[in-house]
Amino acid sequence: MSLGSLIKKIQDIMRGDAGVGGDEQRLSQIVWILFLKIFDYKEEEWKYTKDDYESIIPEGYRWRDWVTSTSLKEQMTGEELIDFVNNKLFRVLSGDLIKDENGEDILLFKSTKKSALIVKEIMRESNNFMKNGVLLRKLVNEFDQIDFSDIDERHTFNDIYEQLLKGLQKSNGEFYTNRAITSFVVDKVNPVIGETIADFACGTGGFLVDALKYIEENNKLNSEDYLKLQNSFYGVEKKQLPYMLCTTNMLLHDIEIPNIMHDNSLEHDVRKYTDEDKFDVILMNPPYGGSELEIVQKNFPAELRNSETADLFIIEIMYRLKKNGRCGVVLPDGFLFNTDNSKKSIKKKLLEEFNLHTVIRLPQSCFAPYTNIATNLLFFDKIQPTKETWFYRYDLPNGQKFSMTKNPMTREKMLEIDEWWDNRIEVKDEKEDKSMTETWKSKKVFIQEIIENNYSLDYCGYPNQEKIILSPEETINNFKKERERLDKLMDEKLQEILNLLGVQ
């Protein structure tokens, strides 16, 4: 199976349908089809691995019943298929009543198992946008040809799935975090068997899947270990499409009942979390640049709260990380250098209650062209308060920039950070002129210096960094602070002049 040819076939089929418009609708159409195909494959697998397993989906509505067939003549197509999908399949799998042959309302999908509830929620959140039943038949047949029992074909499909996820970036960059970044963060946080691993804005599940792969690749797992992994991963996603993709992604990677919540983590009061709500490992790339309503902000302590989404997620993390737990998180530059009241309080809490041991400054092009906001990787644990923090600036050679086509960001291109991580040394930048200010590529900063610097974490920044795009609130706050600084400076100069003139 050719990766490129299958994706092209899928795209060409949907482009021919008048009911599907735009990338997001095409992806939404793919998601429910893909989910049902994968769920049916998993049920076939569970029949052989679980005693007396019976399909939770009613007969006639399983993928194998309405898609797979021994004869083309038996396959529904055209108007018959559209009518079945819209008026029967979606209603039944959403847990709704349908009419029987006598016109009586009946409930076919009666199961209340967790897996059944997942199917019902996915289908309630889905839509069939296609109007042409012939094209819909072609589309489901393309997916039906994928044999997940074939290891090579399954590996190829994983690549296809990655391509589909990357496609989301074209319309909504927050859905997908570059695999190089998720892989690097997971490597350094080093999750192990038996630990609980969470992402409270999980998108399509990149961090969770990479954590699962990391554990599988670095351990010889037995059946008991695999049972532990089934209950090790927890995700929350606010938006419908990435939630569905994440659930499907976890199924694809053998998590039988994905513990993925369709919810907004920020809408829960952090002060009410108990030990049961905490995790050993937290891996996140929270949305940033967004603004939360005042009613959401009230879920956080008054001295910490503000409207910036990324800041609220950092507070969420601090309240949900277990003692001795570890975290790797992607955050914008604004979190590092901004020292307004709430940001300063958040960083003060972070440094006093957690060990912020490493900050990696990333090139601005890591998430380009979808955002020009400069980002950073922060690594901390809940073992001891911060005594010192290492900062490292990841430079690209010869002024290069990452580009999805010409110079994609890969895990291999981050090997220089791996080498530094294992052999930490301070590296001073070479100055073009002796009069220039001293700057550093890598530096160890002790906590006292950070405190004296008003809790700013803006060390080892890019000397020629492009202009950072700030949120409107950050722009206004920075303007106010700069105005206050200039007013104070002018008052001081005026007083000096008055003193010289002897004017009281």
C-alpha positions, 0 to 999 in steps of 0.5 A, a space after each residue: 500500500 502506497 502512503 501517498 497514493 492512498 491519501 490522494 485517493 481519499 482526498 480525490 473521492 471527497 473532493 468530488 462530493 458536493 456535501 464536503 467543503 474544506 479540510 476540516 469537513 474532510 477530516 471530520 468525515 474520515 474520523 468517524 469512518 476510521 474510528 468504526 473501521 479500527 473499532 471493528 478490527 479491535 473487536 475481532 481481535 478481542 474475540 480471540 484474546 478475551 474469553 467469551 467476548 461479544 461485540 457491543 455493537 448491534 448486528 447489522 451496524 458493525 463495520 463488517 456488516 455494512 461495509 465488508 462483503 463477499 460480493 459487490 452486489 451485496 454492498 449498499 451504495 447510492 441513495 440506499 447507503 446514504 439513507 442507511 448511514 444518516 437515518 440508521 447507522 448514526 442514530 443506532 450508534 449514538 444510542 437513539 431510538 429507531 422505528 422497527 418494522 411495525 413503527 414502534 420505537 426500539 433501542 438497539 444499542 443497549 450496552 452501557 460498558 465504557 467502550 460502548 459509551 465511547 462509541 456513542 459519544 464519538 458518533 453523537 459528535 460526528 456528521 456524515 457530510 457526503 451526499 453521494 452514496 457512490 462516492 461514500 461507498 468508494 471511500 469506505 472501501 478504500 479504508 476496508 482494504 487496510 489489513 491491521 493484522 498485517 504488521 507491515 501494513 499497520 506500520 504503514 497506516 501509522 504513517 498515514 495517520 501521522 500525515 492526516 494529523 499533520 493535515 490538521 495544522 493547515 487549518 488549526 495548528 493547536 491540534 498537532 505538535 511536531 513529533 520531534 518536540 513530543 519525542 524529545 520531551 518524552 525522552 527527557 521526562 522518561 516515563 516508566 511502567 506503572 506511572 500515570 501519564 496525563 495531558 490536559 489539552 491532549 489534541 490528537 494525543 501526540 504526547 500520550 502516544 509517544 509516551 506509550 511508544 517510549 515505554 514499549 521501546 525501552 522495556 521488555 514488557 510482559 502481559 502484566 505490564 501491558 495490563 498496567 499500560 491500559 490504565 496509565 494514560 489520561 487525556 482531556 481535549 476541549 474540541 470535538 475533532 481532535 478529541 475524536 482523533 485522539 480516541 482513535 489514535 489510542 485505539 490504534 495503539 492498543 489502548 482498548 478503552 482510551 481514558 480521553 475526556 471531551 471536556 475543558 480542564 480549566 472549567 474545574 476548580 483546581 483547589 478541589 483536586 484530591 490525590 486521585 486527580 494527580 499524576 506521576 507524569 504530565 506532558 503538555 503543549 497547552 494552547 497559548 495566546 488565548 483568553 479565558 472568561 472570568 467565570 473560568 478564571 475563578 477556578 484558580 487562586 486569586 493571586 495566580 489567575 489571569 485570562 491567559 490560557 497557557 498560564 492557567 494550564 501551568 497552574 493546573 499542572 502544579 495542582 495535579 502533579 504528584 509528589 516526585 512527579 515530573 513534567 515537560 511542557 511547551 510554553 511561549 516566551 511571554 511566560 518567561 519574561 513577563 513579570 506582571 503580578 499574576 505571572 510573577 506569582 505563578 513563577 514564584 510558586 513554580 520555583 518554590 514548590 517545584 524544581 525547574 531544572 531545565 529551560 530549552 529556548 526553541 527557534 521561532 520557526 518551530 511552529 511556523 508558518 502557523 504561529 510566529 510566537 517563540 516557544 520554550 520547553 520547560 522541565 520540572 519535578 516535584 522533588 524539591 524547590 528550585 536551587 538552580 535552572 539550566 538554560 539552553 538556546 537551540 540554534 540552527 546553523 547558518 541562520 536557517 529556519 525550519 520549514 515543513 517542506 524545505 527544512 522540516 524539524 526532525 528528532 535527529 536535528 535536535 541531537 545537539 540538545 541531547 549532547 548538551 543535556 548529558 554533559 551540561 556546560 556553560 557556553 558564552 556567545 562570541 562577541 562581534 565587538 568588545 563593547 557588546 553586552 555579554 550573552 550566553 547560549 547555555 547558562 546555569 542560573 541560581 535561584 537567588 539571581 532569578 529572584 533578584 531579577 523579579 522572577 524573570 526567566 528570560 535567559 539565553 534568548 536569541 540575540 536577533 530574535 524576530 519580533 514576538 507576537 503577543 496577545 492583546 492583553 500582554 501588549 497592553 500590559 507591556 505598554 503600561 509598564 513601559 509608560 510607567 518606567 518612562 514616567 518615573 525616569 522623566 520625574 527623576 530627571 525633572 527633579 534633578 533639574 529643579 535641584 540644580 536650579 534651586 527650585 523647591 
